[in-house]
Amino acid sequence: MGNSLSLALQKLLEERKLMRIKPDKKLVLEEMAAAKSDLKDARESIASKKFKWATIQGYYSMFHSARALLFAKGYREKSHYALLVALRDLYAGEIERSLIQEFEHGMYLRQEADYGLKFSESGALDVIQAAERLLEKAKAILKIQ
């Protein structure tokens, strides 16, 4: 992608839904710690058959992994949608499209669980598995253990 930004990212910047920040390793590490913690909580919730919370916690693990990646590139989002678009565009060559789609699906499942009270064991498992993959991908990209 080089130095040029996609039209979608330019629009988010203009609308102030995405902000440029100084890349900050401390923020990156805090987000990665939050991603790991939320994933651990999601696994515990699924083991306790708390599928709503497992779905929400699994999504937030993905959210924090994605934020860590954005912070590493010098951006901060102001909405979940902006995070999705920025992750998709800034990491187009590094994160496979299917994993970005899983993040988007996790966002949808989290909204359904949180606001629509619609959730299931299979949905929770899908979100947790996607969260595991995104966390591992973020660790590899960021070269973090």
Secondary structure, 3 states (H helix, E strand, C coil): CCCCCCHHHHHHHHCCCEEECCCCHHHHHHHHHHHHHHHHHHHHHHHCCCHHHHHHHHHHHHHHHHHHHHHHCCEEECCHHHHHHHHHHHCCCCCCHHHHHHHHHHHHHHHHHHHCCCCCHHHHHHHHHHHHHHHHHHHHHHCCC
